[in-house]
């Protein structure tokens, strides 16, 4: 389904949202990475700041018109990228994997059970 403007975007999401604040809140609340949502009038964009590092995910913007599936795909890419950044930088002291950005998570670590350091 193509969306040509923000009102059509709200309808296509099928989440009962009525305004921008609803979309911003739901995007943050219902993503594992706490993604942000930006609406400029001509575009919508998503991205995420990864806690504990000096950078976040790539900012993904879509210009109207776009399909709602393109939006969901962009949001999934943000979540996947945030997860990779987290895994590459938040290993606990027992994970034993060092990278140039910090300690990486060892998925088989017995100390953190593959979750890494909780900030």
MDAnalysis code that builds the backbone (N, CA, C; Angstrom):
import MDAnalysis as mda
import numpy as np

u = mda.Universe.empty(357, n_residues=119, atom_resindex=np.repeat(np.arange(119), 3), trajectory=True)
u.add_TopologyAttr("name", ["N", "CA", "C"] * 119)
u.add_TopologyAttr("resid", np.arange(1, 120))
u.add_TopologyAttr("resname", ["UNK", "UNK", "UNK", "UNK", "UNK", "UNK", "UNK", "UNK", "UNK", "UNK", "UNK", "UNK", "UNK", "UNK", "UNK", "UNK", "UNK", "UNK", "UNK", "UNK", "UNK", "UNK", "UNK", "UNK", "UNK", "UNK", "UNK", "UNK", "UNK", "UNK", "UNK", "UNK", "UNK", "UNK", "UNK", "UNK", "UNK", "UNK", "UNK", "UNK", "UNK", "UNK", "UNK", "UNK", "UNK", "UNK", "UNK", "UNK", "UNK", "UNK", "UNK", "UNK", "UNK", "UNK", "UNK", "UNK", "UNK", "UNK", "UNK", "UNK", "UNK", "UNK", "UNK", "UNK", "UNK", "UNK", "UNK", "UNK", "UNK", "UNK", "UNK", "UNK", "UNK", "UNK", "UNK", "UNK", "UNK", "UNK", "UNK", "UNK", "UNK", "UNK", "UNK", "UNK", "UNK", "UNK", "UNK", "UNK", "UNK", "UNK", "UNK", "UNK", "UNK", "UNK", "UNK", "UNK", "UNK", "UNK", "UNK", "UNK", "UNK", "UNK", "UNK", "UNK", "UNK", "UNK", "UNK", "UNK", "UNK", "UNK", "UNK", "UNK", "UNK", "UNK", "UNK", "UNK", "UNK", "UNK", "UNK"])
u.atoms.positions = np.array([
    [0.831, -1.176, 0.000],
    [0.000, 0.000, 0.000],
    [0.883, 1.250, 0.000],
    [0.699, 2.121, -0.985],
    [1.447, 3.382, -1.071],
    [0.807, 4.414, -0.152],
    [1.672, 5.181, 0.507],
    [1.208, 6.301, 1.314],
    [1.762, 7.585, 0.695],
    [0.884, 8.570, 0.552],
    [1.235, 9.813, -0.125],
    [1.421, 10.984, 0.830],
    [0.992, 10.805, 2.087],
    [1.093, 11.891, 3.063],
    [1.003, 11.293, 4.466],
    [1.147, 12.140, 5.461],
    [1.190, 11.658, 6.839],
    [-0.134, 11.039, 7.280],
    [-1.258, 11.601, 6.861],
    [-2.557, 11.026, 7.237],
    [-2.704, 9.603, 6.704],
    [-2.298, 9.380, 5.466],
    [-2.340, 8.028, 4.895],
    [-1.357, 7.113, 5.623],
    [-0.231, 7.658, 6.030],
    [0.759, 6.894, 6.789],
    [0.154, 6.402, 8.105],
    [-0.528, 7.304, 8.824],
    [-1.179, 6.914, 10.080],
    [-2.168, 5.779, 9.853],
    [-2.966, 5.903, 8.813],
    [-3.962, 4.872, 8.505],
    [-3.298, 3.556, 8.126],
    [-2.250, 3.611, 7.327],
    [-1.570, 2.398, 6.857],
    [-0.886, 1.650, 7.995],
    [-0.439, 2.353, 9.027],
    [0.203, 1.695, 10.172],
    [-0.770, 0.811, 10.944],
    [-2.049, 1.141, 10.898],
    [-3.110, 0.345, 11.536],
    [-2.868, 0.151, 13.033],
    [-2.398, 1.224, 13.697],
    [-2.126, 1.142, 15.127],
    [-3.011, 2.080, 15.945],
    [-3.996, 2.687, 15.296],
    [-4.904, 3.579, 15.994],
    [-4.286, 4.906, 16.404],
    [-3.164, 5.256, 15.787],
    [-2.487, 6.511, 16.120],
    [-3.252, 7.680, 15.495],
    [-3.280, 8.811, 16.226],
    [-4.021, 9.969, 15.740],
    [-3.130, 11.156, 15.406],
    [-1.873, 11.123, 15.871],
    [-1.006, 12.289, 15.661],
    [0.462, 11.866, 15.690],
    [1.319, 12.824, 15.395],
    [2.759, 12.582, 15.355],
    [3.284, 12.052, 16.683],
    [2.836, 12.619, 17.783],
    [3.314, 12.195, 19.104],
    [3.017, 10.710, 19.328],
    [1.857, 10.245, 18.878],
    [1.521, 8.821, 19.006],
    [2.518, 7.958, 18.245],
    [2.875, 8.379, 17.030],
    [3.825, 7.619, 16.214],
    [5.205, 7.620, 16.875],
    [5.649, 8.781, 17.334],
    [6.951, 8.868, 17.998],
    [6.995, 7.956, 19.221],
    [5.964, 8.002, 20.035],
    [5.913, 7.192, 21.263],
    [5.891, 5.696, 20.931],
    [5.034, 5.298, 19.998],
    [4.932, 3.873, 19.654],
    [6.205, 3.345, 19.010],
    [6.835, 4.168, 18.180],
    [8.073, 3.727, 17.535],
    [9.152, 3.477, 18.589],
    [9.272, 4.378, 19.536],
    [10.251, 4.210, 20.614],
    [9.890, 3.024, 21.511],
    [8.650, 2.980, 21.928],
    [8.200, 1.990, 22.921],
    [8.180, 0.556, 22.389],
    [7.846, 0.399, 21.117],
    [7.639, -0.946, 20.588],
    [8.778, -1.452, 19.711],
    [9.957, -0.849, 19.864],
    [11.146, -1.385, 19.203],
    [12.153, -1.742, 20.285],
    [12.888, -2.785, 20.056],
    [13.852, -3.229, 21.064],
    [14.986, -2.224, 21.246],
    [15.241, -1.406, 20.238],
    [16.343, -0.445, 20.305],
    [15.900, 0.949, 20.713],
    [14.604, 1.155, 20.938],
    [14.125, 2.489, 21.257],
    [14.315, 3.454, 20.104],
    [13.879, 3.040, 18.924],
    [14.080, 3.846, 17.718],
    [13.367, 5.191, 17.814],
    [13.930, 6.185, 17.128],
    [13.271, 7.477, 17.022],
    [12.570, 7.589, 15.680],
    [11.585, 8.473, 15.620],
    [10.813, 8.734, 14.410],
    [10.809, 10.234, 14.164],
    [11.062, 10.632, 12.925],
    [11.056, 12.047, 12.553],
    [10.157, 12.230, 11.336],
    [9.314, 13.258, 11.400],
    [8.456, 13.634, 10.271],
    [8.767, 15.075, 9.903],
    [9.102, 15.335, 8.636],
    [9.483, 16.685, 8.216],
    [8.438, 17.366, 7.350],
    [7.368, 16.681, 7.026],
    [6.384, 17.227, 6.101],
    [6.501, 16.576, 4.728],
    [7.717, 16.274, 4.326],
    [7.960, 15.621, 3.035],
    [8.523, 14.217, 3.190],
    [9.079, 13.946, 4.365],
    [9.697, 12.644, 4.617],
    [9.364, 12.149, 6.014],
    [9.531, 10.848, 6.182],
    [9.576, 10.250, 7.515],
    [10.931, 9.570, 7.618],
    [11.456, 9.509, 8.827],
    [12.772, 8.896, 9.015],
    [12.795, 8.165, 10.344],
    [13.618, 7.125, 10.406],
    [13.829, 6.366, 11.634],
    [15.316, 6.133, 11.828],
    [15.683, 5.920, 13.067],
    [17.057, 5.626, 13.441],
    [17.078, 5.304, 14.915],
    [18.263, 5.073, 15.448],
    [18.375, 4.763, 16.869],
    [19.728, 5.210, 17.392],
    [19.715, 5.719, 18.604],
    [20.940, 6.019, 19.325],
    [21.234, 4.788, 20.169],
    [22.437, 4.273, 20.106],
    [22.783, 3.074, 20.869],
    [23.425, 3.515, 22.174],
    [22.823, 3.101, 23.260],
    [23.281, 3.488, 24.588],
    [24.722, 3.035, 24.825],
    [25.514, 3.939, 25.363],
    [26.872, 3.586, 25.761],
    [27.934, 3.739, 24.694],
    [27.562, 4.197, 23.493],
    [28.554, 4.445, 22.446],
    [28.336, 5.844, 21.883],
    [29.318, 6.344, 21.157],
    [29.264, 7.705, 20.627],
    [28.556, 7.814, 19.291],
    [27.879, 6.812, 18.850],
    [27.216, 6.830, 17.548],
    [25.984, 5.931, 17.610],
    [25.184, 6.037, 16.597],
    [23.989, 5.206, 16.522],
    [23.878, 4.592, 15.146],
    [22.668, 4.251, 14.797],
    [22.427, 3.618, 13.507],
    [22.411, 4.665, 12.407],
    [22.408, 4.178, 11.203],
    [22.220, 5.047, 10.048],
    [20.797, 5.609, 10.114],
    [20.649, 6.846, 9.732],
    [19.354, 7.534, 9.650],
    [18.695, 7.100, 8.344],
    [17.520, 6.491, 8.410],
    [16.846, 6.016, 7.205],
    [15.615, 6.866, 6.931],
    [15.636, 7.589, 5.807],
    [14.544, 8.497, 5.454],
    [13.816, 7.993, 4.216],
    [12.510, 8.179, 4.220],
    [11.668, 7.830, 3.083],
    [10.880, 9.060, 2.678],
    [10.906, 9.399, 1.403],
    [10.137, 10.522, 0.881],
    [8.793, 10.020, 0.369],
    [7.737, 10.781, 0.629],
    [6.423, 10.440, 0.086],
    [6.467, 10.529, -1.422],
    [5.807, 9.652, -2.170],
    [5.102, 8.466, -1.699],
    [6.058, 7.288, -1.505],
    [5.704, 6.426, -0.580],
    [6.424, 5.179, -0.350],
    [5.411, 4.154, 0.138],
    [5.807, 2.893, 0.106],
    [4.887, 1.859, 0.590],
    [5.085, 1.666, 2.083],
    [4.035, 1.264, 2.753],
    [4.139, 1.020, 4.186],
    [5.136, -0.110, 4.449],
    [5.249, -1.048, 3.521],
    [6.239, -2.126, 3.675],
    [7.662, -1.567, 3.650],
    [7.906, -0.541, 2.841],
    [9.229, 0.092, 2.831],
    [9.532, 0.701, 4.199],
    [8.520, 1.295, 4.830],
    [8.721, 1.847, 6.165],
    [9.069, 0.742, 7.158],
    [8.271, -0.338, 7.181],
    [8.529, -1.425, 8.139],
    [9.904, -2.035, 7.887],
    [10.313, -2.146, 6.623],
    [11.649, -2.669, 6.298],
    [12.744, -1.747, 6.844],
    [12.563, -0.436, 6.697],
    [13.553, 0.520, 7.209],
    [13.651, 0.426, 8.727],
    [12.513, 0.292, 9.393],
    [12.523, 0.176, 10.851],
    [13.203, -1.120, 11.283],
    [12.974, -2.199, 10.569],
    [13.633, -3.481, 10.876],
    [15.143, -3.352, 10.682],
    [15.563, -2.668, 9.627],
    [16.997, -2.449, 9.395],
    [17.620, -1.675, 10.552],
    [16.914, -0.690, 11.071],
    [17.411, 0.078, 12.217],
    [17.568, -0.832, 13.424],
    [16.560, -1.644, 13.700],
    [16.648, -2.553, 14.849],
    [17.804, -3.534, 14.691],
    [17.964, -4.086, 13.500],
    [19.054, -5.031, 13.252],
    [20.419, -4.358, 13.407],
    [20.546, -3.144, 12.874],
    [21.820, -2.432, 12.978],
    [22.134, -2.079, 14.430],
    [21.133, -1.614, 15.175],
    [21.334, -1.289, 16.594],
    [21.759, -2.529, 17.373],
    [21.162, -3.659, 17.055],
    [21.518, -4.914, 17.724],
    [22.971, -5.290, 17.427],
    [23.390, -5.114, 16.184],
    [24.777, -5.421, 15.817],
    [25.758, -4.479, 16.527],
    [25.417, -3.200, 16.602],
    [26.284, -2.253, 17.307],
    [26.393, -2.656, 18.771],
    [25.262, -2.991, 19.374],
    [25.260, -3.408, 20.785],
    [26.160, -4.629, 20.976],
    [25.982, -5.628, 20.133],
    [26.764, -6.866, 20.275],
    [28.256, -6.627, 20.066],
    [28.595, -5.645, 19.229],
    [30.004, -5.380, 18.929],
    [30.679, -4.503, 19.982],
    [29.917, -3.941, 20.921],
    [30.510, -2.970, 21.831],
    [30.168, -3.165, 23.302],
    [29.356, -4.143, 23.642],
    [28.882, -4.247, 25.018],
    [29.115, -5.605, 25.672],
    [30.217, -6.245, 25.333],
    [30.548, -7.500, 25.992],
    [30.905, -7.267, 27.456],
    [30.631, -8.247, 28.290],
    [31.004, -8.133, 29.704],
    [32.490, -8.502, 29.865],
    [33.016, -8.367, 31.059],
    [34.432, -8.666, 31.300],
    [34.773, -10.125, 31.030],
    [33.804, -10.991, 31.100],
    [34.042, -12.423, 30.898],
    [33.885, -12.868, 29.443],
    [33.309, -12.029, 28.580],
    [33.070, -12.423, 27.187],
    [34.374, -12.760, 26.450],
    [35.436, -12.014, 26.743],
    [36.741, -12.341, 26.181],
    [36.940, -11.993, 24.725],
    [36.115, -11.134, 24.153],
    [36.291, -10.728, 22.762],
    [36.537, -9.226, 22.742],
    [37.731, -8.820, 22.306],
    [38.084, -7.402, 22.222],
    [37.986, -6.945, 20.770],
    [37.455, -5.750, 20.576],
    [37.405, -5.138, 19.255],
    [37.986, -3.736, 19.372],
    [38.120, -3.053, 18.267],
    [38.635, -1.682, 18.306],
    [37.650, -0.732, 18.971],
    [36.402, -1.114, 19.066],
    [35.383, -0.251, 19.681],
    [35.047, -0.650, 21.105],
    [35.594, -1.743, 21.568],
    [35.296, -2.215, 22.925],
    [35.219, -3.719, 22.969],
    [34.526, -4.212, 23.955],
    [34.369, -5.652, 24.113],
    [33.116, -6.118, 23.386],
    [33.273, -7.146, 22.569],
    [32.125, -7.700, 21.858],
    [31.475, -8.780, 22.706],
    [30.204, -8.973, 22.471],
    [29.459, -9.988, 23.204],
    [29.784, -11.372, 22.659],
    [30.092, -12.279, 23.560],
    [30.256, -13.684, 23.222],
    [28.903, -14.343, 23.493],
    [28.205, -14.806, 22.460],
    [26.869, -15.377, 22.667],
    [26.856, -16.592, 23.600],
    [28.020, -17.209, 23.811],
    [28.081, -18.376, 24.688],
    [28.695, -18.059, 26.051],
    [28.817, -16.785, 26.378],
    [29.392, -16.373, 27.656],
    [28.508, -16.851, 28.811],
    [29.117, -17.534, 29.754],
    [28.359, -18.060, 30.893],
    [28.038, -16.961, 31.914],
    [28.856, -15.888, 31.941],
    [28.635, -14.817, 32.919],
    [27.426, -13.966, 32.562],
    [27.327, -13.537, 31.300],
    [26.221, -12.639, 30.907],
    [25.167, -13.369, 30.072],
    [25.410, -14.628, 29.786],
    [24.492, -15.452, 28.982],
    [24.229, -14.842, 27.604],
    [25.272, -14.216, 27.036],
    [25.179, -13.668, 25.684],
    [24.421, -12.359, 25.594],
    [24.173, -11.706, 26.730],
    [23.458, -10.430, 26.730],
    [24.397, -9.253, 26.849],
    [25.597, -9.443, 27.345],
    [26.556, -8.365, 27.495],
    [26.334, -7.536, 28.730],
    [27.022, -6.405, 28.769],
    [26.964, -5.501, 29.913],
    [25.662, -4.718, 29.847],
    [24.936, -4.676, 30.940],
    [23.737, -3.857, 31.015],
    [24.127, -2.508, 31.590],
    [23.858, -1.457, 30.842],
    [24.243, -0.107, 31.242],
    [23.150, 0.493, 32.098],
])
